[in-house]
Amino acid sequence: MDSGRIRHRQGAARVIKGVPYSNRDSTLALLPGAVVGRWLASNADSVRGDLLDLGAGNQPFRPWYSALADRCFAADAAPAPGLDVVSFAAPLPFLGESFDTVLCTSVLEHVDNAEAAVGEMVRILRPGGRLLITVPFLYPTHEPPYDFWRTTHWGLRSVLERHGLEVTDVAAQGGPILLVAHYLINGLAQAISILGRRLGPLGALIDNPLVRNVIALPQEAIRSRVSFRPTSLSRAASLGYMAVGQKPA
């Protein structure tokens, strides 16, 4: 465990009509999170019983899953308010078959042994339980030096099946258009941040809520239409992939 490690997670999701959307107060790039949120909402029936949010950070999806599960627990490798367990080691500090649902979003890339981590998720799932997992593909490096791994949708399916899960759904975090849009918005956000720091008092004119709203509003206008359905294009180029794996009963 690295006591100095910090997990950079977005603020609490805003649940609108059952969909957990990214919060404009904590990120300027809203569309990637909208895809994940819409995919999660489409799999709401997979969330039940005792749920573990693994790699939870500040638990951005808790406003969504707490209404679906009976009991919710949160674990992460780095300390954060509200965690039940500070751990992401193999083995995890849970008895086998402890949870009906494991949620693992944008975490596996930060684990140096992803194969062992998936094995642990399967071990703590009860028979019939489900793992909802998202992983990056053509996504920028983040949280260095704890960024180790990328995979295609074939790779994600393969690792889940190797550990005995039946993969019932594989989706894509958008295709090439969303990928390019995300890189452009990320670049704009970094430019705003840099200018805000360098211009001193004048920087407040650039990095302010009005500018954030100008960037956020067009994204919010189309976020309910971004697709997570895999296509030939999104299978070739996507920010990431998402899957549901069920443990045999």
C-alpha atoms as a printed R data frame, in Angstrom:
    type eleno elety resid chain resno       x       y       z
1   ATOM     1    CA   MET     A     1   0.000   0.000   0.000
2   ATOM     2    CA   ASP     A     2   1.368   3.418  -0.967
3   ATOM     3    CA   SER     A     3   0.157   5.868   1.681
4   ATOM     4    CA   GLY     A     4   1.019   8.789  -0.595
5   ATOM     5    CA   ARG     A     5  -1.094   7.569  -3.483
6   ATOM     6    CA   ILE     A     6  -4.042   9.738  -4.530
7   ATOM     7    CA   ARG     A     7  -6.956   8.534  -6.643
8   ATOM     8    CA   HIS     A     8  -8.274  11.267  -8.932
9   ATOM     9    CA   ARG     A     9 -11.995  10.602  -9.235
10  ATOM    10    CA   GLN     A    10 -14.743  12.899 -10.429
11  ATOM    11    CA   GLY     A    11 -17.295  14.379  -8.066
12  ATOM    12    CA   ALA     A    12 -20.567  12.671  -7.277
13  ATOM    13    CA   ALA     A    13 -22.599  11.766 -10.348
14  ATOM    14    CA   ARG     A    14 -25.845  13.584 -11.006
15  ATOM    15    CA   VAL     A    15 -28.596  10.996 -11.409
16  ATOM    16    CA   ILE     A    16 -31.152  12.133 -13.985
17  ATOM    17    CA   LYS     A    17 -33.996   9.752 -14.867
18  ATOM    18    CA   GLY     A    18 -31.971   6.862 -13.477
19  ATOM    19    CA   VAL     A    19 -28.762   7.736 -15.379
20  ATOM    20    CA   PRO     A    20 -25.628   8.746 -13.436
21  ATOM    21    CA   TYR     A    21 -24.115  11.591 -15.470
22  ATOM    22    CA   SER     A    22 -20.727  13.223 -14.850
23  ATOM    23    CA   ASN     A    23 -20.783  16.362 -12.733
24  ATOM    24    CA   ARG     A    24 -19.842  19.573 -14.571
25  ATOM    25    CA   ASP     A    25 -18.389  20.956 -11.307
26  ATOM    26    CA   SER     A    26 -15.605  18.362 -11.355
27  ATOM    27    CA   THR     A    27 -14.899  17.785 -15.053
28  ATOM    28    CA   LEU     A    28 -15.172  19.663 -18.329
29  ATOM    29    CA   ALA     A    29 -15.323  16.459 -20.411
30  ATOM    30    CA   LEU     A    30 -18.862  15.230 -19.776
31  ATOM    31    CA   LEU     A    31 -19.485  12.912 -22.728
32  ATOM    32    CA   PRO     A    32 -17.213   9.952 -21.793
33  ATOM    33    CA   GLY     A    33 -18.903   9.760 -18.406
34  ATOM    34    CA   ALA     A    34 -22.304  10.069 -20.063
35  ATOM    35    CA   VAL     A    35 -21.610   6.932 -22.099
36  ATOM    36    CA   VAL     A    36 -20.597   5.006 -18.985
37  ATOM    37    CA   GLY     A    37 -23.587   6.339 -17.063
38  ATOM    38    CA   ARG     A    38 -26.059   5.356 -19.768
39  ATOM    39    CA   TRP     A    39 -24.500   1.895 -19.976
40  ATOM    40    CA   LEU     A    40 -24.721   1.460 -16.203
41  ATOM    41    CA   ALA     A    41 -28.371   2.538 -16.259
42  ATOM    42    CA   SER     A    42 -29.083  -0.023 -18.993
43  ATOM    43    CA   ASN     A    43 -27.680  -2.691 -16.662
44  ATOM    44    CA   ALA     A    44 -29.418  -1.515 -13.498
45  ATOM    45    CA   ASP     A    45 -31.061  -4.924 -13.132
46  ATOM    46    CA   SER     A    46 -27.586  -6.403 -12.558
47  ATOM    47    CA   VAL     A    47 -27.188  -4.388  -9.352
48  ATOM    48    CA   ARG     A    48 -28.648  -6.086  -6.294
49  ATOM    49    CA   GLY     A    49 -27.974  -7.394  -2.799
50  ATOM    50    CA   ASP     A    50 -24.580  -6.633  -1.292
51  ATOM    51    CA   LEU     A    51 -22.521  -4.413  -3.596
52  ATOM    52    CA   LEU     A    52 -18.795  -3.679  -3.510
53  ATOM    53    CA   ASP     A    53 -17.539  -0.549  -5.257
54  ATOM    54    CA   LEU     A    54 -13.962  -1.659  -5.882
55  ATOM    55    CA   GLY     A    55 -11.471   1.099  -6.571
56  ATOM    56    CA   ALA     A    56 -14.162   3.496  -5.435
57  ATOM    57    CA   GLY     A    57 -12.103   6.597  -4.650
58  ATOM    58    CA   ASN     A    58 -14.664   9.170  -3.561
59  ATOM    59    CA   GLN     A    59 -17.482   6.910  -4.819
60  ATOM    60    CA   PRO     A    60 -18.850   9.052  -7.673
61  ATOM    61    CA   PHE     A    61 -21.500   6.456  -8.586
62  ATOM    62    CA   ARG     A    62 -22.849   5.961  -5.050
63  ATOM    63    CA   PRO     A    63 -25.864   8.259  -5.643
64  ATOM    64    CA   TRP     A    64 -26.875   5.800  -8.384
65  ATOM    65    CA   TYR     A    65 -26.164   2.347  -6.993
66  ATOM    66    CA   SER     A    66 -27.233   3.055  -3.402
67  ATOM    67    CA   ALA     A    67 -30.837   3.161  -4.624
68  ATOM    68    CA   LEU     A    68 -30.485  -0.287  -6.243
69  ATOM    69    CA   ALA     A    69 -28.435  -2.406  -3.821
70  ATOM    70    CA   ASP     A    70 -29.400  -3.503  -0.305
71  ATOM    71    CA   ARG     A    71 -25.992  -2.749   1.225
72  ATOM    72    CA   CYS     A    72 -23.052  -0.877  -0.288
73  ATOM    73    CA   PHE     A    73 -19.374  -1.167   0.563
74  ATOM    74    CA   ALA     A    74 -16.414   0.747  -0.868
75  ATOM    75    CA   ALA     A    75 -12.734  -0.184  -1.153
76  ATOM    76    CA   ASP     A    76  -9.709   1.480  -2.714
77  ATOM    77    CA   ALA     A    77  -5.930   1.250  -2.603
78  ATOM    78    CA   ALA     A    78  -5.653   4.898  -1.523
79  ATOM    79    CA   PRO     A    79  -7.321   6.496   1.503
80  ATOM    80    CA   ALA     A    80 -10.452   8.543   0.821
81  ATOM    81    CA   PRO     A    81 -13.398   9.684   2.945
82  ATOM    82    CA   GLY     A    82 -16.153   7.109   3.316
83  ATOM    83    CA   LEU     A    83 -14.177   3.990   2.359
84  ATOM    84    CA   ASP     A    84 -14.927   0.803   4.261
85  ATOM    85    CA   VAL     A    85 -11.620  -0.835   3.340
86  ATOM    86    CA   VAL     A    86  -8.291   0.595   2.173
87  ATOM    87    CA   SER     A    87  -6.965  -2.226   0.009
88  ATOM    88    CA   PHE     A    88  -6.650  -3.426  -3.539
89  ATOM    89    CA   ALA     A    89  -4.219  -6.211  -2.831
90  ATOM    90    CA   ALA     A    90  -4.471  -9.815  -3.930
91  ATOM    91    CA   PRO     A    91  -6.018 -11.315  -1.929
92  ATOM    92    CA   LEU     A    92  -8.675  -8.779  -1.058
93  ATOM    93    CA   PRO     A    93  -9.642  -8.756   2.639
94  ATOM    94    CA   PHE     A    94 -13.056 -10.330   2.048
95  ATOM    95    CA   LEU     A    95 -14.313 -13.873   2.413
96  ATOM    96    CA   GLY     A    96 -15.158 -15.746  -0.750
97  ATOM    97    CA   GLU     A    97 -18.689 -15.311  -2.089
98  ATOM    98    CA   SER     A    98 -19.327 -12.147  -0.047
99  ATOM    99    CA   PHE     A    99 -21.002  -9.945  -2.668
100 ATOM   100    CA   ASP     A   100 -23.842 -10.130  -5.161
101 ATOM   101    CA   THR     A   101 -22.491  -7.241  -7.242
102 ATOM   102    CA   VAL     A   102 -18.993  -5.881  -7.829
103 ATOM   103    CA   LEU     A   103 -18.654  -2.526  -9.563
104 ATOM   104    CA   CYS     A   104 -15.185  -1.706 -10.912
105 ATOM   105    CA   THR     A   105 -15.066   1.458 -13.044
106 ATOM   106    CA   SER     A   106 -11.845   2.856 -14.530
107 ATOM   107    CA   VAL     A   107  -9.722   0.961 -12.035
108 ATOM   108    CA   LEU     A   108  -8.099  -2.059 -13.629
109 ATOM   109    CA   GLU     A   109  -5.586   0.050 -15.553
110 ATOM   110    CA   HIS     A   110  -4.167   1.213 -12.216
111 ATOM   111    CA   VAL     A   111  -3.462  -2.320 -10.961
112 ATOM   112    CA   ASP     A   112  -0.066  -3.771 -11.833
113 ATOM   113    CA   ASN     A   113  -1.461  -7.323 -11.898
114 ATOM   114    CA   ALA     A   114  -4.829  -7.019 -13.616
115 ATOM   115    CA   GLU     A   115  -5.179 -10.780 -14.023
116 ATOM   116    CA   ALA     A   116  -4.916 -11.372 -10.269
117 ATOM   117    CA   ALA     A   117  -7.320  -8.510  -9.591
118 ATOM   118    CA   VAL     A   118 -10.006 -10.046 -11.812
119 ATOM   119    CA   GLY     A   119  -9.462 -13.390 -10.094
120 ATOM   120    CA   GLU     A   120 -10.143 -11.729  -6.749
121 ATOM   121    CA   MET     A   121 -13.324 -10.077  -8.018
122 ATOM   122    CA   VAL     A   122 -14.616 -13.451  -9.144
123 ATOM   123    CA   ARG     A   123 -13.632 -15.095  -5.838
124 ATOM   124    CA   ILE     A   124 -15.657 -12.631  -3.744
125 ATOM   125    CA   LEU     A   125 -18.731 -12.835  -6.016
126 ATOM   126    CA   ARG     A   126 -21.541 -15.113  -4.930
127 ATOM   127    CA   PRO     A   127 -22.862 -17.689  -7.425
128 ATOM   128    CA   GLY     A   128 -25.106 -15.827  -9.836
129 ATOM   129    CA   GLY     A   129 -23.482 -12.528  -8.880
130 ATOM   130    CA   ARG     A   130 -22.390 -10.004 -11.479
131 ATOM   131    CA   LEU     A   131 -19.321  -7.905 -12.156
132 ATOM   132    CA   LEU     A   132 -19.811  -4.575 -13.919
133 ATOM   133    CA   ILE     A   133 -16.454  -3.365 -15.165
134 ATOM   134    CA   THR     A   134 -15.118  -0.563 -17.356
135 ATOM   135    CA   VAL     A   135 -11.582  -0.261 -18.718
136 ATOM   136    CA   PRO     A   136  -9.815   2.277 -20.961
137 ATOM   137    CA   PHE     A   137  -8.462   1.625 -24.427
138 ATOM   138    CA   LEU     A   138  -7.401   4.732 -26.403
139 ATOM   139    CA   TYR     A   139  -7.541   6.903 -23.298
140 ATOM   140    CA   PRO     A   140  -4.824   9.332 -22.141
141 ATOM   141    CA   THR     A   141  -2.357   8.247 -19.487
142 ATOM   142    CA   HIS     A   142  -3.620   9.344 -16.079
143 ATOM   143    CA   GLU     A   143  -2.729   9.045 -12.398
144 ATOM   144    CA   PRO     A   144   0.970   8.431 -13.165
145 ATOM   145    CA   PRO     A   145   2.922   6.407 -12.229
146 ATOM   146    CA   TYR     A   146  -0.058   4.150 -11.491
147 ATOM   147    CA   ASP     A   147  -1.212   3.567 -15.055
148 ATOM   148    CA   PHE     A   148  -0.169   0.137 -16.306
149 ATOM   149    CA   TRP     A   149  -2.602  -1.415 -18.711
150 ATOM   150    CA   ARG     A   150  -4.906  -1.011 -21.716
151 ATOM   151    CA   THR     A   151  -7.016  -3.609 -23.489
152 ATOM   152    CA   THR     A   152  -9.284  -4.106 -26.479
153 ATOM   153    CA   HIS     A   153 -12.834  -5.391 -26.062
154 ATOM   154    CA   TRP     A   154 -11.536  -8.846 -27.034
155 ATOM   155    CA   GLY     A   155  -8.984  -8.634 -24.238
156 ATOM   156    CA   LEU     A   156 -11.605  -7.619 -21.691
157 ATOM   157    CA   ARG     A   157 -13.902 -10.472 -22.663
158 ATOM   158    CA   SER     A   158 -10.996 -12.909 -22.622
159 ATOM   159    CA   VAL     A   159  -9.789 -12.073 -19.114
160 ATOM   160    CA   LEU     A   160 -13.310 -12.337 -17.690
161 ATOM   161    CA   GLU     A   161 -13.956 -15.667 -19.390
162 ATOM   162    CA   ARG     A   162 -10.589 -17.059 -18.257
163 ATOM   163    CA   HIS     A   163 -11.769 -16.586 -14.691
164 ATOM   164    CA   GLY     A   164 -15.030 -18.394 -15.260
165 ATOM   165    CA   LEU     A   165 -17.472 -15.545 -15.846
166 ATOM   166    CA   GLU     A   166 -20.186 -15.654 -18.477
167 ATOM   167    CA   VAL     A   167 -19.902 -12.349 -20.356
168 ATOM   168    CA   THR     A   168 -23.445 -11.163 -20.963
169 ATOM   169    CA   ASP     A   169 -22.727  -7.682 -22.327
170 ATOM   170    CA   VAL     A   170 -19.786  -5.856 -23.920
171 ATOM   171    CA   ALA     A   171 -20.130  -2.175 -24.820
172 ATOM   172    CA   ALA     A   172 -17.931   0.644 -26.084
173 ATOM   173    CA   GLN     A   173 -17.218   4.050 -24.575
174 ATOM   174    CA   GLY     A   174 -18.064   5.788 -27.812
175 ATOM   175    CA   GLY     A   175 -16.291   5.601 -31.143
176 ATOM   176    CA   PRO     A   176 -13.746   7.731 -33.035
177 ATOM   177    CA   ILE     A   177 -15.849  10.925 -32.925
178 ATOM   178    CA   LEU     A   178 -16.176  10.859 -29.152
179 ATOM   179    CA   LEU     A   179 -12.498   9.930 -28.854
180 ATOM   180    CA   VAL     A   180 -11.413  13.009 -30.826
181 ATOM   181    CA   ALA     A   181 -13.893  15.246 -28.993
182 ATOM   182    CA   HIS     A   182 -12.556  14.087 -25.640
183 ATOM   183    CA   TYR     A   183  -8.963  14.860 -26.575
184 ATOM   184    CA   LEU     A   184  -9.971  18.313 -27.826
185 ATOM   185    CA   ILE     A   185 -11.953  19.130 -24.674
186 ATOM   186    CA   ASN     A   186  -9.150  17.825 -22.470
187 ATOM   187    CA   GLY     A   187  -6.695  20.040 -24.331
188 ATOM   188    CA   LEU     A   188  -8.992  23.032 -23.913
189 ATOM   189    CA   ALA     A   189  -9.379  22.337 -20.205
190 ATOM   190    CA   GLN     A   190  -5.609  22.165 -19.730
191 ATOM   191    CA   ALA     A   191  -5.136  25.406 -21.670
192 ATOM   192    CA   ILE     A   192  -7.725  27.169 -19.504
193 ATOM   193    CA   SER     A   193  -6.028  25.898 -16.349
194 ATOM   194    CA   ILE     A   194  -2.556  26.973 -17.504
195 ATOM   195    CA   LEU     A   195  -3.738  30.438 -18.575
196 ATOM   196    CA   GLY     A   196  -5.622  30.842 -15.331
197 ATOM   197    CA   ARG     A   197  -2.456  30.219 -13.329
198 ATOM   198    CA   ARG     A   198  -0.156  32.333 -15.499
199 ATOM   199    CA   LEU     A   199  -2.353  35.400 -15.795
200 ATOM   200    CA   GLY     A   200  -2.757  35.892 -12.060
201 ATOM   201    CA   PRO     A   201  -5.862  38.004 -11.281
202 ATOM   202    CA   LEU     A   202  -6.776  38.087 -14.965
203 ATOM   203    CA   GLY     A   203  -6.876  34.302 -14.926
204 ATOM   204    CA   ALA     A   204 -10.142  34.484 -13.022
205 ATOM   205    CA   LEU     A   205 -11.745  35.803 -16.213
206 ATOM   206    CA   ILE     A   206 -10.796  32.612 -18.018
207 ATOM   207    CA   ASP     A   207 -11.157  29.874 -15.405
208 ATOM   208    CA   ASN     A   208 -14.614  30.750 -14.095
209 ATOM   209    CA   PRO     A   209 -18.123  29.206 -13.973
210 ATOM   210    CA   LEU     A   210 -19.278  31.071 -17.076
211 ATOM   211    CA   VAL     A   211 -16.550  29.495 -19.212
212 ATOM   212    CA   ARG     A   212 -17.310  26.073 -17.695
213 ATOM   213    CA   ASN     A   213 -20.979  26.524 -18.579
214 ATOM   214    CA   VAL     A   214 -20.162  27.440 -22.189
215 ATOM   215    CA   ILE     A   215 -18.193  24.197 -22.508
216 ATOM   216    CA   ALA     A   216 -20.669  22.058 -20.569
217 ATOM   217    CA   LEU     A   217 -23.987  23.117 -22.114
218 ATOM   218    CA   PRO     A   218 -23.439  21.680 -25.639
219 ATOM   219    CA   GLN     A   219 -22.302  18.393 -24.105
220 ATOM   220    CA   GLU     A   220 -25.311  18.242 -21.792
221 ATOM   221    CA   ALA     A   221 -27.584  18.881 -24.763
222 ATOM   222    CA   ILE     A   222 -26.463  15.681 -26.520
223 ATOM   223    CA   ARG     A   223 -25.366  13.434 -23.632
224 ATOM   224    CA   SER     A   224 -28.596  11.427 -23.673
225 ATOM   225    CA   ARG     A   225 -27.888  10.473 -27.291
226 ATOM   226    CA   VAL     A   226 -24.306   9.254 -27.027
227 ATOM   227    CA   SER     A   227 -24.217   5.533 -27.715
228 ATOM   228    CA   PHE     A   228 -22.561   2.666 -25.912
229 ATOM   229    CA   ARG     A   229 -23.662   0.106 -28.480
230 ATOM   230    CA   PRO     A   230 -20.603  -1.451 -30.166
231 ATOM   231    CA   THR     A   231 -20.147  -0.760 -33.867
232 ATOM   232    CA   SER     A   232 -17.420  -1.692 -36.317
233 ATOM   233    CA   LEU     A   233 -15.864   1.735 -35.735
234 ATOM   234    CA   SER     A   234 -16.050   1.682 -31.931
235 ATOM   235    CA   ARG     A   235 -14.626  -1.840 -31.862
236 ATOM   236    CA   ALA     A   236 -11.579  -0.464 -33.665
237 ATOM   237    CA   ALA     A   237 -11.191   2.866 -31.859
238 ATOM   238    CA   SER     A   238 -12.821   3.769 -28.562
239 ATOM   239    CA   LEU     A   239 -11.935   5.496 -25.307
240 ATOM   240    CA   GLY     A   240 -12.671   2.235 -23.523
241 ATOM   241    CA   TYR     A   241 -14.863  -0.802 -23.105
242 ATOM   242    CA   MET     A   242 -17.417  -2.035 -20.584
243 ATOM   243    CA   ALA     A   243 -18.664  -5.492 -19.739
244 ATOM   244    CA   VAL     A   244 -20.956  -7.449 -17.469
245 ATOM   245    CA   GLY     A   245 -19.740 -10.839 -16.299
246 ATOM   246    CA   GLN     A   246 -21.942 -13.266 -14.373
247 ATOM   247    CA   LYS     A   247 -20.610 -15.969 -12.068
248 ATOM   248    CA   PRO     A   248 -22.249 -19.349 -12.714
249 ATOM   249    CA   ALA     A   249 -24.925 -20.224 -10.191
